[in-house]
Amino acid sequence: MTPETVGPLSRLVDVGRVPPRGQEVQVVATAEECVALAKDFGLPAIQSLLGIYQLKTSAKGINVTGLVKASITQICVTTLEPFDSIIEEEVEVDFAESSGMPAEPPTDINEYNPPDEIVNGQIDLGALTAEFLALGLDPYPRKPGIDFSYQDPADEKDSPFAALGKLKGGE
């Protein structure tokens, strides 16, 4: 597993070194990583990206909880103007060795949330940080205070459609 295969942000953690009482790990993206992630996600900029995690061992593997915080610049879908926003996403993910994963999901698929795989004894908290940033992005971002309201052109008296309506009504 190399940074080229998982994306521009990679922080590998050896799960064998996580103490039984747990461990806190922070992932802070560098300026270069922020630029590369912004390009990947189609954003004008990512000013900062931080993942704060608590790792705990479990019978099945590792449980990761925490928070991803980012300061980003997005483009408003209504005005096409850039604007800054803050993203905060809570994280809770289980990791397990592939040998410890069930062969088949339970019969009620809605209750089954398979763990992510531990690869070569490691988990990538950088990739996890980027994934939860992506999950927190609004697919249709709007600049604060901007509201898109559709106005029917037929309601406008001075619209070209109003003039066409008069012609049609005069037949």
C-alpha positions as CSV (number, residue, x, y, z in Angstrom):
1,M,0.0,0.0,0.0
2,T,1.6,3.3,-1.1
3,P,0.3,6.9,-1.3
4,E,0.0,6.6,-5.0
5,T,-2.5,3.7,-4.7
6,V,-4.7,5.3,-2.0
7,G,-4.7,8.9,-2.9
8,P,-2.7,12.1,-2.0
9,L,-3.3,11.7,1.8
10,S,-1.9,8.6,3.5
11,R,-1.0,8.0,7.1
12,L,-0.5,4.3,7.8
13,V,-0.9,3.0,11.4
14,D,0.4,-0.4,12.4
15,V,-2.5,-2.0,14.3
16,G,-0.2,-4.3,16.2
17,R,1.3,-1.3,18.0
18,V,-2.0,0.1,19.2
19,P,-1.9,-0.3,23.0
20,P,-4.8,-2.2,24.8
21,R,-6.0,1.0,26.5
22,G,-6.3,2.7,23.0
23,Q,-4.4,5.5,21.3
24,E,-5.2,8.9,20.0
25,V,-3.9,9.8,16.5
26,Q,-4.1,13.1,14.6
27,V,-3.9,13.4,10.9
28,V,-2.9,16.9,9.7
29,A,-2.8,17.4,5.9
30,T,0.1,19.3,4.6
31,A,-0.4,22.3,2.2
32,E,0.7,20.0,-0.7
33,E,-1.8,17.3,0.3
34,C,-4.6,19.9,0.6
35,V,-3.9,21.2,-2.9
36,A,-3.9,17.6,-4.3
37,L,-7.2,16.7,-2.5
38,A,-8.8,20.0,-3.6
39,K,-8.0,19.0,-7.2
40,D,-9.3,15.5,-6.7
41,F,-12.6,16.7,-5.2
42,G,-13.0,19.6,-7.7
43,L,-12.7,22.3,-5.1
44,P,-11.0,25.7,-5.5
45,A,-9.1,25.2,-2.2
46,I,-8.8,23.3,1.0
47,Q,-7.2,25.6,3.6
48,S,-6.9,22.9,6.3
49,L,-7.8,19.3,7.0
50,L,-7.6,17.6,10.3
51,G,-8.6,14.1,11.5
52,I,-8.7,13.4,15.3
53,Y,-9.1,9.7,16.0
54,Q,-9.3,7.4,19.0
55,L,-8.2,3.9,18.2
56,K,-9.3,1.0,20.4
57,T,-8.6,-2.7,20.0
58,S,-11.5,-5.1,19.9
59,A,-12.0,-8.8,19.6
60,K,-12.5,-8.4,15.8
61,G,-9.8,-5.8,15.1
62,I,-9.7,-2.0,15.6
63,N,-12.5,0.5,16.3
64,V,-11.8,4.0,15.1
65,T,-13.9,6.9,16.3
66,G,-13.3,10.6,15.9
67,L,-13.9,13.8,13.9
68,V,-12.7,15.2,10.6
69,K,-12.6,19.0,10.4
70,A,-11.9,20.9,7.2
71,S,-11.8,24.5,6.1
72,I,-12.6,24.6,2.4
73,T,-13.6,26.9,-0.5
74,Q,-16.5,25.8,-2.7
75,I,-18.4,27.2,-5.7
76,C,-22.0,28.2,-5.1
77,V,-24.3,26.4,-7.5
78,T,-26.6,29.4,-7.7
79,T,-24.2,32.4,-8.2
80,L,-21.1,30.5,-9.2
81,E,-19.1,32.6,-6.7
82,P,-16.5,31.0,-4.4
83,F,-17.2,30.9,-0.7
84,D,-15.5,29.5,2.4
85,S,-17.1,26.9,4.6
86,I,-16.3,24.5,7.5
87,I,-17.0,20.8,7.4
88,E,-17.1,18.6,10.4
89,E,-17.9,14.9,10.0
90,E,-18.1,12.3,12.8
91,V,-16.2,9.1,12.2
92,E,-16.9,5.6,13.5
93,V,-15.4,2.7,11.5
94,D,-14.4,-0.8,12.4
95,F,-11.4,-2.5,10.8
96,A,-10.8,-6.3,10.8
97,E,-8.4,-8.8,9.1
98,S,-10.0,-10.3,6.1
99,S,-9.8,-13.7,7.8
100,G,-12.0,-12.4,10.6
101,M,-14.8,-11.1,8.3
102,P,-17.9,-13.2,7.9
103,A,-18.1,-15.1,4.7
104,E,-21.7,-13.9,4.0
105,P,-23.6,-11.0,5.4
106,P,-26.6,-11.7,7.7
107,T,-29.9,-12.3,6.0
108,D,-31.1,-8.7,6.9
109,I,-28.7,-6.7,4.8
110,N,-29.9,-3.4,6.3
111,E,-28.3,-4.4,9.6
112,Y,-25.0,-5.5,8.2
113,N,-22.1,-3.0,8.1
114,P,-19.0,-4.9,7.2
115,P,-15.7,-3.8,8.7
116,D,-13.1,-2.2,6.5
117,E,-10.1,-4.4,5.9
118,I,-6.8,-4.3,7.7
119,V,-4.2,-4.6,5.0
120,N,-0.7,-6.0,5.8
121,G,-1.4,-5.2,9.5
122,Q,-2.1,-1.5,8.8
123,I,-4.9,0.9,8.5
124,D,-4.7,4.2,6.5
125,L,-6.0,7.1,8.6
126,G,-5.1,9.5,5.8
127,A,-7.4,7.8,3.3
128,L,-10.1,7.6,6.0
129,T,-9.7,11.4,6.6
130,A,-10.1,12.1,2.9
131,E,-13.1,9.7,2.6
132,F,-15.0,11.4,5.4
133,L,-14.1,14.9,3.9
134,A,-15.7,13.7,0.7
135,L,-18.8,12.4,2.5
136,G,-19.2,15.8,4.2
137,L,-19.1,17.8,0.9
138,D,-22.5,19.2,-0.1
139,P,-23.0,18.1,-3.8
140,Y,-25.0,21.4,-4.4
141,P,-23.3,24.0,-2.2
142,R,-24.9,27.4,-1.7
143,K,-23.3,30.5,-0.5
144,P,-24.8,31.5,2.9
145,G,-27.7,33.9,2.4
146,I,-28.3,32.8,-1.2
147,D,-31.6,31.2,-2.0
148,F,-32.7,29.7,-5.3
149,S,-36.3,30.4,-5.9
150,Y,-37.9,29.5,-9.2
151,Q,-40.1,32.2,-10.7
152,D,-42.5,31.2,-13.4
153,P,-41.9,33.4,-16.5
154,A,-45.6,33.4,-17.2
155,D,-46.2,35.3,-14.0
156,E,-44.1,38.2,-15.2
157,K,-46.2,40.8,-17.1
158,D,-43.2,42.1,-19.1
159,S,-41.8,38.8,-20.2
160,P,-41.7,37.6,-23.8
161,F,-43.9,34.7,-22.8
162,A,-46.6,37.2,-21.6
163,A,-46.6,38.8,-25.1
164,L,-46.9,35.4,-26.7
165,G,-49.7,34.5,-24.4
166,K,-51.6,37.7,-25.5
167,L,-51.1,36.7,-29.2
168,K,-52.3,33.1,-28.5
169,G,-55.3,34.4,-26.5
170,G,-56.3,36.8,-29.3
171,E,-56.9,34.0,-31.8
